[in-house]
Amino acid sequence: MKEIENGWIKLNKKILKWGWYSDVNVKITFLHLLLVANYEEGEYLGQKIKRGQAVIGLKATSKKIGISIQNLRTALEKLEKSGEITRKSTNKFTLVTIENYSKYQDREAVSNNNANKRLTNDQQTTNKRPTNDQQHLRNKEYKNNKNIRNIYISDIVASEPAQLHDYLNDFVQMRKSIKAPLTTRALKSVLKELERLSGGDIKTKIAILEQSVVKCWKTVYPLSINNSQKSDDKGRQREFKEDPYSINF
């Protein structure tokens, strides 16, 4: 009969007060029987083996537990006389029944323990699944929101005069590069402030945007004196190139 190598048995500390505890041969024999006994009803060579019964061979068992066959026979006799077991021998094997097996190995307690263990594992799996699903959903929502935000920002930029598109896109990219991407609300606020500072003048708007991009500012500010002077110089240079022979007083 194939022995079950997995699982466990219950062992009450009361065994310390057991009459046979100091008899090494009897003790190891009884513990071995508890370990190899059927926890559930089964069958061996056409014979039903009940819960709490074990099929053993004297030679194989003596070798496994490390005592002689004679010492094993003596131990089994002692256990039988004290009412711990009953035996039924055939020419092929010995069928041992552990009396009060359920008292030693309560089925309900073990079943409850297994049920609780399964419940705990199921609960952990259930708790983990929503976490993974929620994370996936959050990532998906973030990606969608990011795409929508980019579309909205592009629409806002496109709604401005064509001369500003490149400069506004530079400002948007600059904000991304400093890890402070614009929201649609923030961009609208920047454009409103840009309109106020420039008085609606396109050239001034361009100069203000260039100033913020170069200085990596998160918003727009009035033009500095140097920038204003440079803008005026550029304007004069353009006028001079257009009419180099004109003299202005």
C-alpha positions in Angstrom: 0.0 0.0 0.0 1.4 3.4 -1.0 2.0 5.6 2.0 1.1 9.2 2.0 4.2 11.4 2.4 2.4 14.7 2.5 0.1 16.0 5.3 0.4 15.9 9.0 -1.0 14.4 12.2 -2.1 15.9 15.5 -0.1 15.0 18.6 -1.5 16.0 22.0 1.0 16.8 24.7 -0.9 14.4 27.0 1.2 11.7 25.3 3.9 12.7 27.8 1.8 11.1 30.5 1.1 8.0 28.4 2.1 4.7 30.1 4.1 3.6 27.1 5.9 6.9 26.6 9.1 5.7 28.2 9.1 2.4 26.2 11.0 3.6 23.0 9.9 0.6 20.9 6.2 0.9 21.7 6.3 4.7 21.4 7.9 4.7 17.9 5.7 1.9 16.7 2.5 3.7 17.8 3.7 7.1 16.3 4.5 5.2 13.0 1.0 3.7 13.0 -0.6 7.1 13.4 1.5 8.4 10.5 0.6 5.6 8.1 -3.0 5.1 9.1 -5.7 6.0 6.5 -7.2 9.4 7.2 -10.1 8.5 4.9 -11.6 5.2 3.8 -9.7 3.4 1.0 -9.0 0.0 -0.5 -6.0 -2.3 -0.6 -5.9 -5.6 -2.7 -9.7 -5.6 -2.8 -10.1 -5.1 0.9 -11.7 -1.9 2.3 -9.4 0.0 4.6 -11.3 2.2 7.0 -10.3 5.5 8.5 -7.8 4.9 11.3 -6.6 1.6 9.8 -3.1 0.8 8.5 -1.8 -2.0 6.4 1.8 -2.9 7.4 4.4 -5.6 6.7 6.5 -6.6 9.7 9.8 -6.7 7.7 9.3 -3.3 6.0 8.0 -1.6 9.1 10.8 -2.9 11.3 13.4 -1.6 8.8 11.7 1.8 8.5 11.4 2.5 12.3 14.8 1.0 13.1 13.9 -1.9 15.4 14.0 -5.7 15.0 11.0 -7.7 13.8 10.8 -9.3 17.3 10.8 -6.0 19.0 8.1 -4.8 16.6 5.9 -7.9 17.4 6.4 -7.2 21.1 5.4 -3.6 20.7 2.3 -4.5 18.8 1.3 -7.0 21.4 1.7 -4.4 24.2 -0.4 -1.9 22.3 -3.1 -4.5 21.6 -3.2 -5.6 25.3 -3.6 -2.0 26.5 -6.4 -1.3 24.0 -4.6 1.1 21.7 -4.9 -1.1 18.6 -6.4 -4.3 17.3 -4.8 -6.5 14.7 -5.9 -8.8 11.9 -3.1 -10.8 10.1 -3.2 -12.5 6.7 -0.5 -14.3 4.8 0.4 -11.1 3.0 0.0 -8.2 5.5 -1.2 -7.2 8.9 -4.2 -4.9 9.2 -3.9 -2.6 12.3 -6.8 -0.6 13.6 -6.1 2.3 15.9 -8.8 2.5 18.5 -10.2 6.0 19.2 -8.4 7.2 16.1 -10.8 10.1 15.8 -10.0 11.1 19.3 -6.4 11.6 18.2 -7.1 13.0 14.7 -10.4 14.9 14.9 -11.7 15.2 11.3 -13.8 18.3 11.9 -10.9 20.3 13.4 -8.6 19.4 10.5 -11.3 20.1 8.0 -12.0 23.5 9.6 -8.3 24.2 9.5 -8.1 23.3 5.8 -11.2 25.3 5.1 -9.8 28.3 6.9 -6.6 28.0 5.0 -8.4 27.8 1.7 -10.6 30.8 2.7 -7.5 32.8 3.6 -5.8 32.0 0.3 -8.9 32.8 -1.7 -9.3 36.1 0.2 -5.7 37.0 -0.5 -6.2 36.2 -4.2 -9.4 38.2 -4.3 -7.8 41.1 -2.5 -4.9 41.1 -4.8 -6.9 40.9 -8.0 -8.8 44.2 -7.5 -5.5 45.9 -6.7 -4.0 44.8 -10.0 -7.2 45.6 -11.9 -7.4 49.0 -10.3 -3.8 49.7 -11.1 -4.4 48.7 -14.7 -7.5 50.9 -14.8 -5.6 53.9 -13.3 -2.8 53.5 -15.9 -5.3 53.3 -18.7 -7.2 56.4 -17.4 -3.9 58.3 -17.0 -2.9 57.4 -20.6 -6.3 58.4 -22.0 -6.3 61.6 -20.0 -2.8 62.5 -21.2 -3.9 61.9 -24.8 -7.0 64.0 -24.4 -5.0 66.7 -22.7 -2.5 66.8 -25.6 -5.4 67.0 -28.1 -7.0 69.9 -26.2 -3.7 71.8 -25.9 -3.2 71.4 -29.7 -6.7 72.7 -30.3 -6.0 75.7 -28.1 -2.7 76.5 -29.8 -4.4 76.1 -33.2 -7.1 78.6 -32.2 -4.4 81.3 -31.8 -3.0 83.4 -34.7 -0.8 81.4 -37.0 2.2 83.6 -36.2 2.2 82.4 -32.6 1.9 78.6 -33.2 5.6 77.8 -33.3 6.3 79.9 -30.2 3.4 78.5 -28.3 4.5 75.0 -29.1 8.0 75.8 -27.9 6.5 77.0 -24.7 4.5 73.8 -24.3 7.5 71.6 -25.0 9.6 73.7 -22.5 7.1 73.0 -19.8 7.3 69.3 -20.5 11.1 69.4 -20.4 11.1 70.9 -16.9 8.6 68.2 -15.7 5.7 70.7 -15.4 3.5 69.9 -18.4 0.7 72.3 -19.1 -3.0 71.5 -18.5 -5.6 73.1 -20.7 -6.6 75.3 -17.8 -3.1 76.5 -17.2 -2.5 77.2 -20.9 -5.7 79.3 -21.1 -4.4 81.2 -18.1 -1.1 81.8 -19.8 -2.7 83.0 -22.9 -5.0 85.4 -21.0 -1.9 86.9 -19.2 0.0 87.0 -22.5 -2.9 89.1 -24.0 -2.8 91.4 -21.0 0.9 92.0 -21.0 1.2 92.5 -24.8 -1.9 94.6 -25.3 -2.8 92.3 -28.2 0.4 93.0 -30.1 1.7 89.9 -31.9 5.3 90.9 -31.9 5.2 91.6 -28.2 3.5 88.2 -27.6 6.3 86.5 -29.5 9.0 88.3 -27.5 7.3 87.4 -24.2 7.0 83.7 -25.2 10.7 83.6 -26.3 11.7 85.2 -23.0 9.9 82.5 -21.0 11.2 79.7 -23.1 14.8 80.8 -22.8 14.6 81.4 -19.0 12.4 78.2 -18.5 9.7 80.1 -16.8 6.5 78.3 -16.0 4.4 81.3 -17.1 4.8 84.7 -18.8 6.1 87.9 -17.4 6.5 91.5 -18.7 9.5 91.9 -21.1 12.7 92.9 -19.5 14.4 96.2 -20.6 17.1 94.2 -22.5 14.6 92.2 -24.4 12.6 95.3 -25.2 15.7 97.0 -26.5 16.6 93.9 -28.6 13.2 93.9 -30.1 13.5 97.6 -31.0 16.9 97.0 -32.5 15.6 94.2 -34.6 12.8 96.4 -35.8 15.2 99.2 -36.8 17.4 96.7 -38.6 14.5 95.4 -40.5 13.5 98.9 -41.4 17.0 99.8 -42.5 17.3 96.7 -44.7 13.9 97.5 -46.3 15.0 101.1 -47.2 18.8 101.6 -46.7 18.7 105.1 -48.3 16.0 106.6 -46.2 17.0 109.1 -43.6 14.7 109.6 -40.6 15.0 112.7 -38.5 
